[in-house]
């Protein structure tokens, strides 16, 4: 086996291993109950995923409600 074929084979195996880790991690994240996840108090980024029905959200936010809407208070950083 030539060096080029050996390097190509190693690259394919490494890519497969990395893809496996990514898929496994994504699968675990999909099955995680969000109520059981505790935010890290030292994390610098906090996210929230909405599970609201997009159609109901569009129906709720009429032009009048959008005009009357006020921005949510943003946390201060620092």
Phi and psi restraints in degrees (range 20) as a CNS / XPLOR table:
assign (resid 1 and name C) (resid 2 and name N)
       (resid 2 and name CA) (resid 2 and name C) 1.0 -78.4 20.0 2
assign (resid 2 and name N) (resid 2 and name CA)
       (resid 2 and name C) (resid 3 and name N) 1.0 163.5 20.0 2
assign (resid 2 and name C) (resid 3 and name N)
       (resid 3 and name CA) (resid 3 and name C) 1.0 -61.1 20.0 2
assign (resid 3 and name N) (resid 3 and name CA)
       (resid 3 and name C) (resid 4 and name N) 1.0 -41.2 20.0 2
assign (resid 3 and name C) (resid 4 and name N)
       (resid 4 and name CA) (resid 4 and name C) 1.0 -61.6 20.0 2
assign (resid 4 and name N) (resid 4 and name CA)
       (resid 4 and name C) (resid 5 and name N) 1.0 -42.1 20.0 2
assign (resid 4 and name C) (resid 5 and name N)
       (resid 5 and name CA) (resid 5 and name C) 1.0 -68.0 20.0 2
assign (resid 5 and name N) (resid 5 and name CA)
       (resid 5 and name C) (resid 6 and name N) 1.0 -37.7 20.0 2
assign (resid 5 and name C) (resid 6 and name N)
       (resid 6 and name CA) (resid 6 and name C) 1.0 -64.4 20.0 2
assign (resid 6 and name N) (resid 6 and name CA)
       (resid 6 and name C) (resid 7 and name N) 1.0 -45.7 20.0 2
assign (resid 6 and name C) (resid 7 and name N)
       (resid 7 and name CA) (resid 7 and name C) 1.0 -63.6 20.0 2
assign (resid 7 and name N) (resid 7 and name CA)
       (resid 7 and name C) (resid 8 and name N) 1.0 -41.6 20.0 2
assign (resid 7 and name C) (resid 8 and name N)
       (resid 8 and name CA) (resid 8 and name C) 1.0 -63.2 20.0 2
assign (resid 8 and name N) (resid 8 and name CA)
       (resid 8 and name C) (resid 9 and name N) 1.0 -41.9 20.0 2
assign (resid 8 and name C) (resid 9 and name N)
       (resid 9 and name CA) (resid 9 and name C) 1.0 -64.5 20.0 2
assign (resid 9 and name N) (resid 9 and name CA)
       (resid 9 and name C) (resid 10 and name N) 1.0 -42.2 20.0 2
assign (resid 9 and name C) (resid 10 and name N)
       (resid 10 and name CA) (resid 10 and name C) 1.0 -63.8 20.0 2
assign (resid 10 and name N) (resid 10 and name CA)
       (resid 10 and name C) (resid 11 and name N) 1.0 -40.5 20.0 2
assign (resid 10 and name C) (resid 11 and name N)
       (resid 11 and name CA) (resid 11 and name C) 1.0 -63.5 20.0 2
assign (resid 11 and name N) (resid 11 and name CA)
       (resid 11 and name C) (resid 12 and name N) 1.0 -40.5 20.0 2
assign (resid 11 and name C) (resid 12 and name N)
       (resid 12 and name CA) (resid 12 and name C) 1.0 -65.4 20.0 2
assign (resid 12 and name N) (resid 12 and name CA)
       (resid 12 and name C) (resid 13 and name N) 1.0 -43.6 20.0 2
assign (resid 12 and name C) (resid 13 and name N)
       (resid 13 and name CA) (resid 13 and name C) 1.0 -64.1 20.0 2
assign (resid 13 and name N) (resid 13 and name CA)
       (resid 13 and name C) (resid 14 and name N) 1.0 -43.6 20.0 2
assign (resid 13 and name C) (resid 14 and name N)
       (resid 14 and name CA) (resid 14 and name C) 1.0 -62.7 20.0 2
assign (resid 14 and name N) (resid 14 and name CA)
       (resid 14 and name C) (resid 15 and name N) 1.0 -42.4 20.0 2
assign (resid 14 and name C) (resid 15 and name N)
       (resid 15 and name CA) (resid 15 and name C) 1.0 -63.7 20.0 2
assign (resid 15 and name N) (resid 15 and name CA)
       (resid 15 and name C) (resid 16 and name N) 1.0 -38.8 20.0 2
assign (resid 15 and name C) (resid 16 and name N)
       (resid 16 and name CA) (resid 16 and name C) 1.0 -65.6 20.0 2
assign (resid 16 and name N) (resid 16 and name CA)
       (resid 16 and name C) (resid 17 and name N) 1.0 -39.3 20.0 2
assign (resid 16 and name C) (resid 17 and name N)
       (resid 17 and name CA) (resid 17 and name C) 1.0 -65.6 20.0 2
assign (resid 17 and name N) (resid 17 and name CA)
       (resid 17 and name C) (resid 18 and name N) 1.0 -45.5 20.0 2
assign (resid 17 and name C) (resid 18 and name N)
       (resid 18 and name CA) (resid 18 and name C) 1.0 -62.4 20.0 2
assign (resid 18 and name N) (resid 18 and name CA)
       (resid 18 and name C) (resid 19 and name N) 1.0 -44.3 20.0 2
assign (resid 18 and name C) (resid 19 and name N)
       (resid 19 and name CA) (resid 19 and name C) 1.0 -61.1 20.0 2
assign (resid 19 and name N) (resid 19 and name CA)
       (resid 19 and name C) (resid 20 and name N) 1.0 -38.9 20.0 2
assign (resid 19 and name C) (resid 20 and name N)
       (resid 20 and name CA) (resid 20 and name C) 1.0 -61.7 20.0 2
assign (resid 20 and name N) (resid 20 and name CA)
       (resid 20 and name C) (resid 21 and name N) 1.0 -42.3 20.0 2
assign (resid 20 and name C) (resid 21 and name N)
       (resid 21 and name CA) (resid 21 and name C) 1.0 -64.2 20.0 2
assign (resid 21 and name N) (resid 21 and name CA)
       (resid 21 and name C) (resid 22 and name N) 1.0 -40.7 20.0 2
assign (resid 21 and name C) (resid 22 and name N)
       (resid 22 and name CA) (resid 22 and name C) 1.0 -65.3 20.0 2
assign (resid 22 and name N) (resid 22 and name CA)
       (resid 22 and name C) (resid 23 and name N) 1.0 -46.6 20.0 2
assign (resid 22 and name C) (resid 23 and name N)
       (resid 23 and name CA) (resid 23 and name C) 1.0 -64.5 20.0 2
assign (resid 23 and name N) (resid 23 and name CA)
       (resid 23 and name C) (resid 24 and name N) 1.0 -43.1 20.0 2
assign (resid 23 and name C) (resid 24 and name N)
       (resid 24 and name CA) (resid 24 and name C) 1.0 -62.6 20.0 2
assign (resid 24 and name N) (resid 24 and name CA)
       (resid 24 and name C) (resid 25 and name N) 1.0 -43.8 20.0 2
assign (resid 24 and name C) (resid 25 and name N)
       (resid 25 and name CA) (resid 25 and name C) 1.0 -64.1 20.0 2
assign (resid 25 and name N) (resid 25 and name CA)
       (resid 25 and name C) (resid 26 and name N) 1.0 -41.3 20.0 2
assign (resid 25 and name C) (resid 26 and name N)
       (resid 26 and name CA) (resid 26 and name C) 1.0 -65.6 20.0 2
assign (resid 26 and name N) (resid 26 and name CA)
       (resid 26 and name C) (resid 27 and name N) 1.0 -39.7 20.0 2
assign (resid 26 and name C) (resid 27 and name N)
       (resid 27 and name CA) (resid 27 and name C) 1.0 -64.5 20.0 2
assign (resid 27 and name N) (resid 27 and name CA)
       (resid 27 and name C) (resid 28 and name N) 1.0 -41.3 20.0 2
assign (resid 27 and name C) (resid 28 and name N)
       (resid 28 and name CA) (resid 28 and name C) 1.0 -64.9 20.0 2
assign (resid 28 and name N) (resid 28 and name CA)
       (resid 28 and name C) (resid 29 and name N) 1.0 -40.5 20.0 2
assign (resid 28 and name C) (resid 29 and name N)
       (resid 29 and name CA) (resid 29 and name C) 1.0 -64.7 20.0 2
assign (resid 29 and name N) (resid 29 and name CA)
       (resid 29 and name C) (resid 30 and name N) 1.0 -37.2 20.0 2
assign (resid 29 and name C) (resid 30 and name N)
       (resid 30 and name CA) (resid 30 and name C) 1.0 -66.2 20.0 2
assign (resid 30 and name N) (resid 30 and name CA)
       (resid 30 and name C) (resid 31 and name N) 1.0 -29.4 20.0 2
assign (resid 30 and name C) (resid 31 and name N)
       (resid 31 and name CA) (resid 31 and name C) 1.0 -96.7 20.0 2
assign (resid 31 and name N) (resid 31 and name CA)
       (resid 31 and name C) (resid 32 and name N) 1.0 4.3 20.0 2
assign (resid 31 and name C) (resid 32 and name N)
       (resid 32 and name CA) (resid 32 and name C) 1.0 -79.3 20.0 2
assign (resid 32 and name N) (resid 32 and name CA)
       (resid 32 and name C) (resid 33 and name N) 1.0 132.5 20.0 2
assign (resid 32 and name C) (resid 33 and name N)
       (resid 33 and name CA) (resid 33 and name C) 1.0 -78.3 20.0 2
assign (resid 33 and name N) (resid 33 and name CA)
       (resid 33 and name C) (resid 34 and name N) 1.0 117.0 20.0 2
assign (resid 33 and name C) (resid 34 and name N)
       (resid 34 and name CA) (resid 34 and name C) 1.0 -60.7 20.0 2
assign (resid 34 and name N) (resid 34 and name CA)
       (resid 34 and name C) (resid 35 and name N) 1.0 -22.4 20.0 2
assign (resid 34 and name C) (resid 35 and name N)
       (resid 35 and name CA) (resid 35 and name C) 1.0 -73.6 20.0 2
assign (resid 35 and name N) (resid 35 and name CA)
       (resid 35 and name C) (resid 36 and name N) 1.0 -18.5 20.0 2
assign (resid 35 and name C) (resid 36 and name N)
       (resid 36 and name CA) (resid 36 and name C) 1.0 -93.8 20.0 2
assign (resid 36 and name N) (resid 36 and name CA)
       (resid 36 and name C) (resid 37 and name N) 1.0 -9.2 20.0 2
assign (resid 36 and name C) (resid 37 and name N)
       (resid 37 and name CA) (resid 37 and name C) 1.0 -83.1 20.0 2
assign (resid 37 and name N) (resid 37 and name CA)
       (resid 37 and name C) (resid 38 and name N) 1.0 125.5 20.0 2
assign (resid 37 and name C) (resid 38 and name N)
       (resid 38 and name CA) (resid 38 and name C) 1.0 -101.5 20.0 2
assign (resid 38 and name N) (resid 38 and name CA)
       (resid 38 and name C) (resid 39 and name N) 1.0 126.0 20.0 2
assign (resid 38 and name C) (resid 39 and name N)
       (resid 39 and name CA) (resid 39 and name C) 1.0 -66.1 20.0 2
assign (resid 39 and name N) (resid 39 and name CA)
       (resid 39 and name C) (resid 40 and name N) 1.0 144.3 20.0 2
assign (resid 39 and name C) (resid 40 and name N)
       (resid 40 and name CA) (resid 40 and name C) 1.0 -76.0 20.0 2
assign (resid 40 and name N) (resid 40 and name CA)
       (resid 40 and name C) (resid 41 and name N) 1.0 119.5 20.0 2
assign (resid 40 and name C) (resid 41 and name N)
       (resid 41 and name CA) (resid 41 and name C) 1.0 -64.2 20.0 2
assign (resid 41 and name N) (resid 41 and name CA)
       (resid 41 and name C) (resid 42 and name N) 1.0 -16.4 20.0 2
assign (resid 41 and name C) (resid 42 and name N)
       (resid 42 and name CA) (resid 42 and name C) 1.0 -101.7 20.0 2
assign (resid 42 and name N) (resid 42 and name CA)
       (resid 42 and name C) (resid 43 and name N) 1.0 3.4 20.0 2
assign (resid 42 and name C) (resid 43 and name N)
       (resid 43 and name CA) (resid 43 and name C) 1.0 -69.7 20.0 2
assign (resid 43 and name N) (resid 43 and name CA)
       (resid 43 and name C) (resid 44 and name N) 1.0 146.2 20.0 2
assign (resid 43 and name C) (resid 44 and name N)
       (resid 44 and name CA) (resid 44 and name C) 1.0 -93.9 20.0 2
assign (resid 44 and name N) (resid 44 and name CA)
       (resid 44 and name C) (resid 45 and name N) 1.0 -12.1 20.0 2
assign (resid 44 and name C) (resid 45 and name N)
       (resid 45 and name CA) (resid 45 and name C) 1.0 -127.6 20.0 2
assign (resid 45 and name N) (resid 45 and name CA)
       (resid 45 and name C) (resid 46 and name N) 1.0 132.2 20.0 2
assign (resid 45 and name C) (resid 46 and name N)
       (resid 46 and name CA) (resid 46 and name C) 1.0 -121.0 20.0 2
assign (resid 46 and name N) (resid 46 and name CA)
       (resid 46 and name C) (resid 47 and name N) 1.0 133.0 20.0 2
assign (resid 46 and name C) (resid 47 and name N)
       (resid 47 and name CA) (resid 47 and name C) 1.0 -125.3 20.0 2
assign (resid 47 and name N) (resid 47 and name CA)
       (resid 47 and name C) (resid 48 and name N) 1.0 163.0 20.0 2
assign (resid 47 and name C) (resid 48 and name N)
       (resid 48 and name CA) (resid 48 and name C) 1.0 -143.1 20.0 2
assign (resid 48 and name N) (resid 48 and name CA)
       (resid 48 and name C) (resid 49 and name N) 1.0 130.2 20.0 2
assign (resid 48 and name C) (resid 49 and name N)
       (resid 49 and name CA) (resid 49 and name C) 1.0 -103.2 20.0 2
assign (resid 49 and name N) (resid 49 and name CA)
       (resid 49 and name C) (resid 50 and name N) 1.0 124.7 20.0 2
assign (resid 49 and name C) (resid 50 and name N)
       (resid 50 and name CA) (resid 50 and name C) 1.0 -88.3 20.0 2
assign (resid 50 and name N) (resid 50 and name CA)
       (resid 50 and name C) (resid 51 and name N) 1.0 135.4 20.0 2
assign (resid 50 and name C) (resid 51 and name N)
       (resid 51 and name CA) (resid 51 and name C) 1.0 -110.6 20.0 2
assign (resid 51 and name N) (resid 51 and name CA)
       (resid 51 and name C) (resid 52 and name N) 1.0 18.2 20.0 2
assign (resid 51 and name C) (resid 52 and name N)
       (resid 52 and name CA) (resid 52 and name C) 1.0 -69.3 20.0 2
assign (resid 52 and name N) (resid 52 and name CA)
       (resid 52 and name C) (resid 53 and name N) 1.0 148.3 20.0 2
assign (resid 52 and name C) (resid 53 and name N)
       (resid 53 and name CA) (resid 53 and name C) 1.0 -68.0 20.0 2
assign (resid 53 and name N) (resid 53 and name CA)
       (resid 53 and name C) (resid 54 and name N) 1.0 120.8 20.0 2
assign (resid 53 and name C) (resid 54 and name N)
       (resid 54 and name CA) (resid 54 and name C) 1.0 -57.4 20.0 2
assign (resid 54 and name N) (resid 54 and name CA)
       (resid 54 and name C) (resid 55 and name N) 1.0 -36.5 20.0 2
assign (resid 54 and name C) (resid 55 and name N)
       (resid 55 and name CA) (resid 55 and name C) 1.0 -65.5 20.0 2
assign (resid 55 and name N) (resid 55 and name CA)
       (resid 55 and name C) (resid 56 and name N) 1.0 -41.6 20.0 2
assign (resid 55 and name C) (resid 56 and name N)
       (resid 56 and name CA) (resid 56 and name C) 1.0 -65.9 20.0 2
assign (resid 56 and name N) (resid 56 and name CA)
       (resid 56 and name C) (resid 57 and name N) 1.0 -36.3 20.0 2
assign (resid 56 and name C) (resid 57 and name N)
       (resid 57 and name CA) (resid 57 and name C) 1.0 -64.8 20.0 2
assign (resid 57 and name N) (resid 57 and name CA)
       (resid 57 and name C) (resid 58 and name N) 1.0 -44.0 20.0 2
assign (resid 57 and name C) (resid 58 and name N)
       (resid 58 and name CA) (resid 58 and name C) 1.0 -62.6 20.0 2
assign (resid 58 and name N) (resid 58 and name CA)
       (resid 58 and name C) (resid 59 and name N) 1.0 -39.1 20.0 2
assign (resid 58 and name C) (resid 59 and name N)
       (resid 59 and name CA) (resid 59 and name C) 1.0 -67.2 20.0 2
assign (resid 59 and name N) (resid 59 and name CA)
       (resid 59 and name C) (resid 60 and name N) 1.0 -36.3 20.0 2
assign (resid 59 and name C) (resid 60 and name N)
       (resid 60 and name CA) (resid 60 and name C) 1.0 -67.7 20.0 2
assign (resid 60 and name N) (resid 60 and name CA)
       (resid 60 and name C) (resid 61 and name N) 1.0 -43.9 20.0 2
assign (resid 60 and name C) (resid 61 and name N)
       (resid 61 and name CA) (resid 61 and name C) 1.0 -85.3 20.0 2
assign (resid 61 and name N) (resid 61 and name CA)
       (resid 61 and name C) (resid 62 and name N) 1.0 78.4 20.0 2
assign (resid 61 and name C) (resid 62 and name N)
       (resid 62 and name CA) (resid 62 and name C) 1.0 -72.6 20.0 2
assign (resid 62 and name N) (resid 62 and name CA)
       (resid 62 and name C) (resid 63 and name N) 1.0 164.3 20.0 2
assign (resid 62 and name C) (resid 63 and name N)
       (resid 63 and name CA) (resid 63 and name C) 1.0 -56.4 20.0 2
assign (resid 63 and name N) (resid 63 and name CA)
       (resid 63 and name C) (resid 64 and name N) 1.0 -36.8 20.0 2
assign (resid 63 and name C) (resid 64 and name N)
       (resid 64 and name CA) (resid 64 and name C) 1.0 -66.0 20.0 2
assign (resid 64 and name N) (resid 64 and name CA)
       (resid 64 and name C) (resid 65 and name N) 1.0 -44.1 20.0 2
assign (resid 64 and name C) (resid 65 and name N)
       (resid 65 and name CA) (resid 65 and name C) 1.0 -64.0 20.0 2
assign (resid 65 and name N) (resid 65 and name CA)
       (resid 65 and name C) (resid 66 and name N) 1.0 -37.4 20.0 2
assign (resid 65 and name C) (resid 66 and name N)
       (resid 66 and name CA) (resid 66 and name C) 1.0 -64.0 20.0 2
assign (resid 66 and name N) (resid 66 and name CA)
       (resid 66 and name C) (resid 67 and name N) 1.0 -40.4 20.0 2
assign (resid 66 and name C) (resid 67 and name N)
       (resid 67 and name CA) (resid 67 and name C) 1.0 -64.6 20.0 2
assign (resid 67 and name N) (resid 67 and name CA)
       (resid 67 and name C) (resid 68 and name N) 1.0 -36.7 20.0 2
assign (resid 67 and name C) (resid 68 and name N)
       (resid 68 and name CA) (resid 68 and name C) 1.0 -84.4 20.0 2
assign (resid 68 and name N) (resid 68 and name CA)
       (resid 68 and name C) (resid 69 and name N) 1.0 -9.3 20.0 2
assign (resid 68 and name C) (resid 69 and name N)
       (resid 69 and name CA) (resid 69 and name C) 1.0 -66.5 20.0 2
assign (resid 69 and name N) (resid 69 and name CA)
       (resid 69 and name C) (resid 70 and name N) 1.0 145.6 20.0 2
assign (resid 69 and name C) (resid 70 and name N)
       (resid 70 and name CA) (resid 70 and name C) 1.0 -121.4 20.0 2
assign (resid 70 and name N) (resid 70 and name CA)
       (resid 70 and name C) (resid 71 and name N) 1.0 143.6 20.0 2
assign (resid 70 and name C) (resid 71 and name N)
       (resid 71 and name CA) (resid 71 and name C) 1.0 -63.2 20.0 2
assign (resid 71 and name N) (resid 71 and name CA)
       (resid 71 and name C) (resid 72 and name N) 1.0 146.8 20.0 2
assign (resid 71 and name C) (resid 72 and name N)
       (resid 72 and name CA) (resid 72 and name C) 1.0 -71.4 20.0 2
assign (resid 72 and name N) (resid 72 and name CA)
       (resid 72 and name C) (resid 73 and name N) 1.0 146.7 20.0 2
assign (resid 72 and name C) (resid 73 and name N)
       (resid 73 and name CA) (resid 73 and name C) 1.0 -64.5 20.0 2
assign (resid 73 and name N) (resid 73 and name CA)
       (resid 73 and name C) (resid 74 and name N) 1.0 134.7 20.0 2
assign (resid 73 and name C) (resid 74 and name N)
       (resid 74 and name CA) (resid 74 and name C) 1.0 -95.0 20.0 2
assign (resid 74 and name N) (resid 74 and name CA)
       (resid 74 and name C) (resid 75 and name N) 1.0 143.5 20.0 2
assign (resid 74 and name C) (resid 75 and name N)
       (resid 75 and name CA) (resid 75 and name C) 1.0 -69.3 20.0 2
assign (resid 75 and name N) (resid 75 and name CA)
       (resid 75 and name C) (resid 76 and name N) 1.0 149.7 20.0 2
assign (resid 75 and name C) (resid 76 and name N)
       (resid 76 and name CA) (resid 76 and name C) 1.0 -87.4 20.0 2
assign (resid 76 and name N) (resid 76 and name CA)
       (resid 76 and name C) (resid 77 and name N) 1.0 142.3 20.0 2
assign (resid 76 and name C) (resid 77 and name N)
       (resid 77 and name CA) (resid 77 and name C) 1.0 -108.8 20.0 2
assign (resid 77 and name N) (resid 77 and name CA)
       (resid 77 and name C) (resid 78 and name N) 1.0 130.8 20.0 2
